[in-house]
Amino acid sequence: MRIHLKFRLAVTGLFLWLSAGWAVSQDVADYIQVTDVPDWVVPVSIPDFDVESYQDREVVWPLTDYQKRLDQTREEMTYRYVVDLLSAAGIEENGTISISFDPSYEVLELHDVSIIRDGQTIDAIDFTEAMVFRTETDRDQMIFNGRLTFSMPILDLRVGDRLSVQYSRKGRNTALGEGFLVRRAFATNYELKRRFIRILIDEDIQIHTKTINDPPEPAISVSDGWRVHQWDAPDPQEADRDDDAPPWAYLHPTYEISNFESWAEVGNSFQGYYDIDQSARDAVASIVAEIAAEHDTPRARTRAALDWVQTNIRYVGLELGESGFIPRQPSRVLLRRFGDCKDVTLLLLTLLDELGVKADPLLVHMEERGGEFQGLPHPYAFDHIKVLAEIDGTLYPLDATRDPQIGTLDTMEKGDIEYGLRLIDGASTVTELPRSDYDYREVVSETFDLVSDPSAILYTLVFEEYGADADATLAWIASDGVDAVEDTFDRYLRDIYPTLETADQMTWMVDEERAMTRLNFSYRLPGYGTGEREELSTRAFQILAAMPAFEGGKREAPFAIDHPERVRQIRHYIGDDNYRFVAQNQTYDTYGFRFEKRDEVQGNTLIEDYRWISKQDHIPSQSFEADMVSIDEIIDWNYTRIDLAVEADVEVVEETPDVVNWLSWLFFIGLPALLIGLGIRSRR
């Protein structure tokens, strides 16, 4: 979610303006009401158990109680939790109440905060140290949603106290109309004695349910016009949880309730927000005229319209209340020269419509990449919106929130999202999306001349990137300058080759047609072949950076890996008749990835060609152990050692690194992803 450098000062000022709206302690009463528990909430008792038997724990949770009620216009939730604080660490972790809410449509009511000590109940509602403040967890991405957090430290908590808290949130974002989703995951990774869940839905609302991973079935009843789903689980079992799963994976038994029958219904509920009226057309008239005068084909006009929006409208997301779902009109966006993904999407749609190009809004989830469609249809499934243009039957996903991109409409970065919800009037549909089809996104070419200079190895590095990677490199050069980029590479490579000296200044070029950048580096490696450096040890560092790290054990959930990764690293070793090079080849081809090492000896030159391609964004749990064995072996294949003692014939040896070497290289291989990749991000 990068923004243009020339707008950073303006955005900083905007953030300071937003920050000035923070509410402090004296405003708490304006936001928080202390009320009785709503009449519709049923009381739930705390189970009896022997707390003394858990003295080795920091806390024990006797009860969690979640109750929710929905009708066509209202939504209210009441939550109660009871926790036994058995240690100082337990008090530290749970001694402050923290509740988030959206003041534009939600009301927060506090019902009870009590300390139970020695059989006595102490009222602990005290706003003396309480405060309400803007959370803005996504401000680093220029997204401001206006959510507030109520924070109240509990006074005079002591080890052995039982703390009981109950509160309600009431309200529904009107931009969603009557749409809703209830999703409850049945997972407990702490000591919980009773879990109670009760969902009430107006019986006149048609609902749909879905179970994933065999959750417990609810008791279903109808009472006073409400359909009730209720779960009451005494002493629920702790659930194992695998880390590093892909975002779309359901890790736990899950029960979903939605009032949408299809994704088409979800899309149709949003489509009207992107209707283009005459005022929008009037607002873009001069821009349309300029583009039409300079470009005469649909593809050229589409590319020019996208570039105009990316260049002239900076990204700032003011997503308070309805603004989180409803776009602002182009006239306002053009006046302010900033907007979020919805705003720039409507602006680009208007430009394309006036230029005679068919295009529709496209709802997507940037991390789940289409995995969101495996659950029930619902309006919260997406975190971004793009434009999907259609020209001569070919689809082009266009992201107006990106910085200006290089490449033609066909070669520029298209993204890696597999499916999105295309918003079409009365006929919205889940659509498979075209993705970038570069042979490789990164191509690293290294040459080690072992013989031309008796005093040093001559080392050259060529670094090519395509699509979003190339866009990021250009942004890096623009923001930090060529010298800073060269210095980053120099420092990284010097960690690998300690004697590295710069022979020539870095040069670089851009291929606009191919959406490619190329950086060229030239170095000397003195001191090799004598003393302590009679060997040259090399690593396919960019391949190693793209691969997942080795992990042992078994898994229940899929294991996430970086995707899409298409990396090629080629190394040339130029010797003479004293060097006897040996070619060694290897291939690993699995469901989730493919690795190849192709060696070729041409005269006195050894060429090592490494290729890593992620085929999916995960490794299945069923093949995890076997695939990790492969990963461990692939890591070894990326290491090469060359004996530089040329008095006799020598050969290249594929070396298996010891544990110390492996750990030290593990540190180094992460740097390309951090410094060279520079965060290919889309601003949402």
N, C-alpha and C positions, 0 to 999 in steps of 0.2 A: 504494500500500500504506500508506495513511494510518492512523494510530491516533488514538484519542480523547485529547484533551488531558489529561483528568483521570487518565489512566493513564501519562502520560509519565514521571513520577518512578519509578513502579514498574518500568517497562521499563528505565529507565536503571540501576536497581539490578540488574535481571536481567542486563543487558549486562556490568556490572562483575563480577558473579559468574561469568559465562562467561569473561570476560577473565582472571580469576584462575587459570583452568585452563591458561593458555598454557604450553607446554613450552619450556624453554630449553636451552642447549648441553649441560649436564651430563646431560640426559635423552635425548640423541640415541641412545645405545646401546640404550635401552629400545624404540626405535621402528625403528631401521635395523639390518638385519643385513648383514654383508659375507660373501658366499657365492660359490661357483663358479657359472659359467653353467650353467643346467639342461641335463640330458642331451638333452632333446628339441629343443633349439635347434641349428640347423645353422650352422656358421661361414661367414661371408661375407667375401671378400677385398676389400681396398681397391684400386680401380683405379689404374693408373699414369697420370700426366699431368704436364704441365709447369707446376708451380706458379708458376714465375717469370713466365710469360706473364699472370698475373693480379695483378701487383703494384699495379695501379691500383684493385683491389677492397679492401674492408675485410676480407672473409672469403671463403673458398671451402669448399664442403662436399663432400668426397670421397665420403661415404657416409651414407645413412640406412638403418637395418635394423630393420624392425618385424615381430615374430613373435608370434602369439597362438594359444592352444590352449583349446578349450572342450569340455566334456562335459556330462552332465545336472546335475552339481552343482558343477563347478569351472570357474574361469576364470583364466587367467594370461597375462600379456603381458610380453614382453621387448623392450626398445628400446635400440638402439645408434646413436650418431651420432659422426661424425668431422668436425672442422672445422679448417681451416687459418686461423690468426689472423695476418692480414697488416698489421694497423694497430693503433694504440692504441685506436681506436674499436671495432674488432672484439673486443679483449680486454675493454673496458668492457661490451660487450653480451653476451658469452658467457663471461665469466670466473667466473660464479657458477652452480653447478648449483641448479635449483629444481624440485622434484617434488612434486606434490600427491597426497594419498591419504586415504582414509577409514579411520581406525584401528578402526572398529567391525566391519569385515569384511575389510579389505585388509591385507596384509603387504607392506612395501617392502624389497626386497633390492638392495643395491649390489654389482655384480660387478667393475667396473673403472672407474678414473679414471686415465688415463695421459697424460703429456706426452711427445711424441716430439720430441727436439731433437738435431740433429747426429748422427742415426742411433742415438741412445741412447733407451731407453724408461725413463721415470721414473714410479714409483708415486706418484700424487698424492692418494690417499685419506688425508685428514688431518682429523679431527673437531675440531681445536683451535678453529677459528673457526666451526664448523658449529652450526646450531640447528634446532629443530623448533618451529613455532608455529602457532596457529590462524589460518586465512586469513580466513574469514567475510566474503567479498566482498559478501554481501547483507545485512549487518547494518543498513544504512540503511533496509532494507525490513522490518526485524524478522524476518529469516530467519536462523537459526543452524543450519548443517548439520554442524558438528563436524569438517569436513575440516582436515587438517593439511598444512603445507608444510615439506618438508625443504630447507634452504638451506645450501650449502657453498661458500664462496669458494675458488677454486683458488689455492694459494700459488705465488708466484714464476713467474707466467706472463710470457712475453716475446713481443715481436713476432717472427713467424717460427715460433712453436711450432705443432705439430699436437696438438690435444686430442681424446682418445677417451674416451667415456663410455658405460657400459652398465649397465642396471638392469632389475629386474622388479617388477611389481605382481601379487599373487596374491589372489584372493578374489572372491566374488559376493554381492551383497545377497540374503539369503534371502527377502526379501519378494517378489522377482521370480520365485521358483521356478526353473523351467528356461528361462525366457524370455531371449532375447538378441538383440542386433543388432550386426552388424559393418558399418561404413560406412567406406569409404575413398574420399577425394576425390583425384583425380590432378591436383594443381595444384602448380606449382613457381614461386615468384616470387623465387628466388635461384639462384646458380650451384651446381648439384648434379651430381655426376659419376656417381653410381649410386644408384638407389632400389630397395631389396629389400623385398618384402612377402610374408609366408608365414602363411597361416591354416589351422589344423588343427581339424577338427570331428569328433567321434565319428561314425563311419560309421553308427551305429544311429539317429542323430538325423535326422529328415526336415527338410531345409532348403529354402528358397526364395530365389531370387536375382533381382535387378533391376538393369538398367543404365540410367543416365540421362546424356545428353549424350555418348554413345559413348566410354566409358572403354576402356582396353586390356583385352583378354580375358586371363584368367589361364590358366596351365597347370594342369590339374586331374588329380589322381592319387589313388590309395588306397594307403596304406602302414601296415602294422602296426595295422590297425583305425581309422585316421584318414583322413578325406577331406581332401585338401590342395589349397588354392588358392594359387598362387604367381605373383607378378609380379617380374620382374627387368629393370629398365630402365636400361641404360647411358646416361649423358648425356641425361637427360630434358629436353625443351624447356621453356623458361619460358613460363608461361601468362599471358595478359592477364586483368585482373580489373577489372570495373566496380564502382565504389563506389556507395553509396546504392541498393542493390537491396532489394526487400521481403524480410522474413525467410524467407518460404517458398521463395524462388527458389533453385534449384540452379545455382550459378555455374560449377561445374567438372564435368568428367567424373567420374561417381560410380558405384561398384559397391557394392551392398548384399546382405547375407546375413542372413536371419532364420529362426527356427524356428516362426514363426506363419504360418498359411495365410491367416487373415482377421482383420479388425479385431474381429469378433465374438469370436474366441478371446482376443484381448487383453482385451476388456471383461470376458469371463467369468472371466478369471484374477484380476481385481480385484474383481468384484462381491461376492464372499463377505465381503470386509472391511467391507462396509456392511450386512450383515445385522443386524437389530434384535432383541436378546434381551430377556428379561423384566427384567433389571437396568436396561437402558436405559429401558424403559417406566416402571419404578418411579421412576427418577431425575427424569423430567420430569412426573410426575403432577400436581403442584401447579400447574405452569405451564400445562399443558393445561387444567386445571379453570378457571383464571383466564381464559384466552382463550375457552374455550367458553361461559363465563357471560356474556361481554361481546359476543360475536359469534356470529351464527347461520347465516351463509352460508359456503360453502367459500372464496369469494374474500376475504371479510373475515377469516376465520380464517387464511388463508394470509398475507395482508398483515400481520396482527398477529403471527404467529409469526416472520416474517422480521424485523420491527421489533424484536421482543424479543431475538433473537440479535444483531442489529447493534448494539443499544443496550447490552446487558449483557455481551457477550463481546468482549474486546479481542483484537487480532491479535498473536500472537507465534508464530513458527514454529521449534520445536525439532525439526529434521528430521535427527537423527543416525541413521545406519544404517536399520533397518527403519522408523523413524518418518518417513522421507521418503516412505513409501508406505502405511503402515497407520495408520488413524485411532485416536485415543484414545477411550475410551468416554465417553458423556455424563456419567456420574457424576463422572469425573475432571475433565472440562472445566468442569462447573458448580462443582466445589469450587475450582478454581484461577481461574476466571473469565477464562481466556485459552486460545487454541488457534490452530492454523493452519487452512488451507482445508479439509483433510480432517476435522479435528476438528469445526469448526462445521457442515460439511455433514452429518455423521452426526447431530449434535444436531438440526439443522433437519429432517432426514428423519424422525427419531424423533417430533418434535413434530407434523409433518404427518400421519404415519401414525396417531398417536393421535387426531388431529382428524378423521380420515376423508378426508384429501386424498391422492390418488394422486400420488406423486413418486418420482423415481429420481435416483441420482447421475449427473453429467454431466462427463466428462473433456474438457478443452479446452486449447488453447494460446493464450495471450492475445495473442501477437504474430502468429503464423502464421494464426490465425483460421479454421482449416479447411484451410489449405494443407498441413498435416502429413500429410494422408491421401493425398497423391500418391505417397509413398514406400511401402516395404514395411511391413506391420503390425509394430509392435514396442512394447514397454512404456515406452520413454523418450520417446514422442512428445508428452507433455503436461506442462504446468507449472502447472496449476490445476484445481480441481474445483468445480463448482457443484451446485445442485439444479435439476432440471427438473420443475416441477409441471404436472399436466394436469387442467384443470377444464372440464368440458363440451366436451371435444374441443379446447380451446385450450391451447397450451403456453406456460409462463411460466418463463424462465430466471431463477433467483434466486441472487444472490451474497451469501452471508452474511458475507463478509469486508469488505464496504463499510461506511463510516460510514452512519448512518441516512439513508435516502433520502426525498425528498418525492414526492408523486404517488400515484395509485391503482395497483392491480395492473396496470391497462392503460396508464396514462400514465407510470409511473416508468421510469427508465433500464433498458433490457433489454440494453444492450451492442451490439457490432457484430460478434460472432463468427458466422460463417456456418454452420459445422458443428461438432458435437461428438460424442463417443462416449457414447451413453446406455447405462448399465449396467443390464441387465435379466436376472434370473436365467435363465441358459441361453439367452438370446435378445438379447444386447447388439447394438446397431446404431448405425451412423453416422447422425446425425439432422440435418436442416436446421433451423436455429434461427430463431425470430422475432427481428427486430431492431427497435430503436427507430425509429419512423416519424414523428418530428417534421418538420413542414414546413421549419423552420429551427431549428438549435440555438442560434444567436445572431442577434438582430435589433437593429441599432444605428440609432437615429433621431436625426438632427441637424437643428437649425433655426438658420439664420443670418438674423436680422432686420437688414436693411441700412439701414432708414429710420426706425424708431421713435425712436431716440435719436441725435441729431446727433453726439454725442461718442463713440459706441462702437457696435460691432456687438453685438447681443444674441444670445448663443449658448447653446442648450440641447442637452443630450445625454441620451437615454434608452437604457439598455443592458439588453436582455432576454436571459435565458439559460434553456435548457430541459434537463431530464434531468440527466446527470452534470455538465454545466457549471453548472447551478443549484445542485446539491449542493455543488460545489466553492466557489462563491461564498458560500453559507451557512457553510461550514466556515471560509472566510477571515474573514468577519465575526465568527464566534464566537471565532476564535483571536486575531485582531489588533485587532478593534474597528472600529466604523464610521469613526472619525476616521482610522485608518491606511489604510482602503480609499479614503476620499475623498482623502487626501493622495497616494496612488499615482496616482489618475486625474489629479489636479491637476498633479503633476509631469510626467506623460507628456504631457498636453495642452499644458502650458506650453512644452515642447520644440517643439511644432508652432506654437503661437500665443504668441510671447514676451510679449505684453502682457496675457495672460489674467488676469482677476481673478474671484474667486468672488463671485457675486451672492447666492446662497442656499445653505444647508447641504444636503448630499446627503440625499435621502430614499430609502427602499427599501420594497419589499413582497414578499410571497410568495403565490403562488397554488398551494395544496396540490393542488387537483384537477388542474391542468394541469402540475404539476411545473415551475413557472416562477418565476424571480426577476426583479425589475425595479429598476434603480437610476436615479435621476433627478438630473441635475446642471444648475445654472444659472450662467452666466458672463457677463461683459462682456469685449469685446475693444476697449479704447480705442486711439486713435492710428491707426486705419485710415482711409484716405481722404485723408490729408494726409502731407506730407513723404515719408519713405522708404517708406511703406506705402500707396501708391495702388492696390495690388492685393490681393485676398484669394486666397491659394492654399490649396486644400484637397485632401485625399487620402482615399480610402475605405480608411482604415487597417486596419480589421478584415478587409476583403476581401484586402488585400495580405498580412496576417499569415497568412491561411489558405492562400494560394496557394504553390506551389513557387517557389523562386528560379530565375531563368533560368540555364541551363547550355548551353554550345555543344558541338559535336562529335557523334560517333556512339557508339552503344552496342551491346553484344551481349546485355546482360541488361536486364530491365525496370527502370524507374526508380521508386523508391518516392516516393509523395506522401502527405501527411497525409489520413487517412480514418477515420471519416466526417466530412467538413466540409460543413456546410450553413449558410452565412452570408448574411445580407441586411443591407445598409446603405443607408439612405434619407436623403437630404439635401434639405432645403427651403431655398431662398433667397428671402426676401421682399423685393421691391423696390417701385418705384412706376413711374409713367409714363416716367421717365427711363431705365429699364432695358429693353432689348429682349433677352429671353432666347431662345436657340435650342435646341431639343430635338434630341438626337443619340442614336441607338439602335445597339446592336451586340450580336451573339450569336456565341459560339463553342461548338460542341457536338462533343465528341470521345468516344472510348471511355472515357477516364479522368476527364473533367471537363466541366462546363458553366458558362459565364459568360454573364450577360446584363446589359446596361445599358439600362434603359428610362427615357427622359426624358418629362416631360409639363409643359406650360406651362398653368397655371390663372390667368388674369388676369395679375397682376404677380408671380406666384410660379412659380419653376422647381422641379420635383421630379425629383431624380435617384435612380433605384432600381437599386442594384447587387446582383447575386445570384451567389454562387459555390457550386457543388455538386460535391463529389468523387463520381464514380460508381464508381470502383474505388480500390484502394490503390496503384495503379501506372500508369505510362505505358508501353505496350509499346515494346520496342526498335525495332520496325519503323516506328513513327510518331513516335519521339522527336524527330527533327530538325524535322519539321513542327509537332509540338505545342509545341516550344520557341519556334518562330517565333510561334505564337499567344500563348504566355505573355508574350513580349516585347511584343507588341502590346496584350495585355490590361493589362499594367502601365501603359502609356501612357494607356489609357482611364480609369484610376482617378484621374487628375490633372485638376483643374479650376482655372482662373484666372478671377477676376472683376475687371474694371476698375471701380474705385470712383470714377473721375472722372465725376461726374454732370452736368457742364455740358452735355453732349450725350448723345444716345442711345448706350448702350453695350451690349455683348452678352457673353455667356459664351463663353469660348474654351477648347476642349479642348487642353491644352498637352502637348507632348512634352518631358519634362524633359531637361536636359543631363546629362552623365555625373556632374558633381559633385553636382547636386541628387539624382540617382537614388541615388547611394551614400549620401548623408546620410539620405535617407528609408529606405533599406534598413536602417539602424541603428534608426530609430524604429519601424518596423513590427514588429520582433521583440518589442517590449515587451508588447503585449497577450498574446501566447502565454506569456510568462514570468511576468508579474505579474497579469494579469487571468484567464487560464486557470487558473493555480495547480495544474497537474498533476492532471488527472482520472485517478486511479490506482485500480486494484483490488488489494487486498492478497492476495498469494498465500502 
